[in-house]
Amino acid sequence: MPDSTPGDPNELARPSASRRDPDSLRARLGDWLTTVTDSTPTITRLEIPSANGMSSETVVLDADWDGTSHPLVARVAPLPESDPVFPTYDLDRQFRIIAHVAATTDVALPKLYWSEPDDGPLGAPFFIMERVEGEVPPDVMPYTFGSWVSEATADDRAVLAETTIETIAKIHAAPVPKELLDLPGPGESPLHAHVRRLGEFYHWARDGRTGSPLIDRGFSWVDDHFPAEGDPVLTWGDARIGNVIYRDCRPVAVLDWEMAAFGPRELDLAWLIFLHRFFEDLAEMAGLPGLPDFLRADDVARIYREASGHEPRDLDFYTAYAALIHAVVMYRIQCRAIDFGQADEPDDPDDMILHRATLEAMLDGTYWQQVR
């Protein structure tokens, strides 16, 4: 990418430099495991990956008990002093949503072991699940170039796209666990509630700053273009291929449920479309061919219709809304980077949004004619 491109958005200001000491963590986890297993467990391996997620810290471990080795992953809420990206982290809710989807569908999910909502054992809530082997489309560098996805055959990528979209359709067919989701208030539709919560996150993220005029414009655009809503479903929330483990281009584990919500199914489809467009636009910025025939909006809609019987509607609106959601997250990430001295405060706050040009074109109604 050109030298003027900001640091990689998926690396900058992540809670990746863990403040947890691995030796202390091994000891504390080992003590905790003795309370949930019938024998004395031994942790034979524990690593904190250098590239961690933005929703929680990931701890990779192997533990032996009952004469068997168990490959595990612990997802741990970030410590408050790490200035987390999001204001709250309900790991137990994620655990229970995954358990609900596992019990009511055949979606490929990792085996769940335990959830610990008490912050006493590790200093923050956490849950433990099976570690699933396979390939994940990388964010760094984007999978649109130089990755196993870009090097796969067109037929293999078609399998990956179709099985991923079919998985989303299966999630949407699950009974809605309303007790686990934020529901609309009185007189509020599910989509209006979703937009309201995004606005609350944005106001929290911009505290002490003037905010982004482009994001403010995006909220006004959403208000002016609000579509009619279909029946709400359980949405995955972070529906993108980078949150799936694949083998032979087929999902074997769907991950990252922190954004799960009650809302229109188009929220997931548009997030899938937009996040691919985000990486595709990065490839174009770098002068690389990318994957222009992969996860195209019309193809996503067709495959989803065939899998679910539901005709997606207003995907251009929902994709622009997805770009707005991502803009708010990017704004918060850049604020965090500035606070940590990893980036300079720009003269124009809209420059804190890496996909600024994309969002501007979507709001202007010119984006899709450029790429279709």
SULJOTA-V450270 format. One record per residue. N is the residue number from 1. SS is DSSP state (alpha for helix, beta for strand, coil for the rest). Layout:
<<N	SS> <N	SS>>
This chain:
<<1	coil> <2	coil> <3	coil> <4	coil> <5	coil> <6	coil> <7	coil> <8	coil> <9	coil> <10	coil> <11	coil> <12	coil> <13	coil> <14	coil> <15	coil> <16	coil> <17	coil> <18	coil> <19	coil> <20	coil> <21	coil> <22	alpha> <23	alpha> <24	alpha> <25	alpha> <26	alpha> <27	alpha> <28	alpha> <29	alpha> <30	alpha> <31	alpha> <32	alpha> <33	alpha> <34	coil> <35	coil> <36	coil> <37	coil> <38	coil> <39	coil> <40	coil> <41	coil> <42	beta> <43	beta> <44	beta> <45	beta> <46	beta> <47	beta> <48	beta> <49	coil> <50	coil> <51	coil> <52	coil> <53	coil> <54	coil> <55	coil> <56	coil> <57	beta> <58	beta> <59	beta> <60	beta> <61	beta> <62	beta> <63	beta> <64	beta> <65	beta> <66	coil> <67	coil> <68	beta> <69	beta> <70	beta> <71	beta> <72	beta> <73	beta> <74	beta> <75	beta> <76	beta> <77	coil> <78	coil> <79	coil> <80	alpha> <81	alpha> <82	alpha> <83	coil> <84	coil> <85	coil> <86	coil> <87	coil> <88	coil> <89	coil> <90	coil> <91	alpha> <92	alpha> <93	alpha> <94	alpha> <95	alpha> <96	alpha> <97	alpha> <98	alpha> <99	alpha> <100	alpha> <101	alpha> <102	alpha> <103	alpha> <104	alpha> <105	coil> <106	coil> <107	coil> <108	coil> <109	coil> <110	coil> <111	coil> <112	beta> <113	beta> <114	beta> <115	beta> <116	beta> <117	coil> <118	coil> <119	coil> <120	coil> <121	coil> <122	coil> <123	coil> <124	coil> <125	coil> <126	beta> <127	beta> <128	beta> <129	beta> <130	beta> <131	coil> <132	coil> <133	coil> <134	coil> <135	beta> <136	coil> <137	coil> <138	coil> <139	coil> <140	coil> <141	coil> <142	coil> <143	coil> <144	coil> <145	coil> <146	coil> <147	coil> <148	alpha> <149	alpha> <150	alpha> <151	alpha> <152	coil> <153	coil> <154	alpha> <155	alpha> <156	alpha> <157	alpha> <158	alpha> <159	alpha> <160	alpha> <161	alpha> <162	alpha> <163	alpha> <164	alpha> <165	alpha> <166	alpha> <167	alpha> <168	alpha> <169	alpha> <170	alpha> <171	alpha> <172	alpha> <173	coil> <174	coil> <175	coil> <176	coil> <177	coil> <178	alpha> <179	alpha> <180	alpha> <181	coil> <182	coil> <183	coil> <184	coil> <185	coil> <186	coil> <187	coil> <188	coil> <189	coil> <190	alpha> <191	alpha> <192	alpha> <193	alpha> <194	alpha> <195	alpha> <196	alpha> <197	alpha> <198	alpha> <199	alpha> <200	alpha> <201	alpha> <202	alpha> <203	alpha> <204	alpha> <205	alpha> <206	coil> <207	coil> <208	coil> <209	coil> <210	coil> <211	coil> <212	coil> <213	alpha> <214	alpha> <215	alpha> <216	alpha> <217	alpha> <218	alpha> <219	alpha> <220	alpha> <221	alpha> <222	alpha> <223	alpha> <224	alpha> <225	coil> <226	coil> <227	coil> <228	coil> <229	coil> <230	coil> <231	coil> <232	coil> <233	beta> <234	beta> <235	beta> <236	coil> <237	coil> <238	coil> <239	coil> <240	coil> <241	alpha> <242	alpha> <243	alpha> <244	beta> <245	beta> <246	beta> <247	beta> <248	coil> <249	coil> <250	beta> <251	beta> <252	beta> <253	beta> <254	beta> <255	coil> <256	coil> <257	coil> <258	coil> <259	coil> <260	coil> <261	beta> <262	beta> <263	beta> <264	coil> <265	coil> <266	alpha> <267	alpha> <268	alpha> <269	alpha> <270	alpha> <271	alpha> <272	alpha> <273	alpha> <274	alpha> <275	alpha> <276	alpha> <277	alpha> <278	alpha> <279	alpha> <280	alpha> <281	alpha> <282	alpha> <283	alpha> <284	alpha> <285	alpha> <286	coil> <287	coil> <288	coil> <289	coil> <290	coil> <291	coil> <292	coil> <293	coil> <294	coil> <295	coil> <296	coil> <297	alpha> <298	alpha> <299	alpha> <300	alpha> <301	alpha> <302	alpha> <303	alpha> <304	alpha> <305	alpha> <306	alpha> <307	alpha> <308	alpha> <309	coil> <310	coil> <311	coil> <312	coil> <313	coil> <314	coil> <315	alpha> <316	alpha> <317	alpha> <318	alpha> <319	alpha> <320	alpha> <321	alpha> <322	alpha> <323	alpha> <324	alpha> <325	alpha> <326	alpha> <327	alpha> <328	alpha> <329	alpha> <330	alpha> <331	alpha> <332	alpha> <333	alpha> <334	alpha> <335	alpha> <336	alpha> <337	alpha> <338	alpha> <339	alpha> <340	coil> <341	coil> <342	coil> <343	coil> <344	coil> <345	coil> <346	coil> <347	coil> <348	coil> <349	alpha> <350	alpha> <351	alpha> <352	alpha> <353	coil> <354	coil> <355	coil> <356	alpha> <357	alpha> <358	alpha> <359	alpha> <360	alpha> <361	alpha> <362	alpha> <363	alpha> <364	alpha> <365	coil> <366	coil> <367	alpha> <368	alpha> <369	alpha> <370	alpha> <371	alpha> <372	coil>>
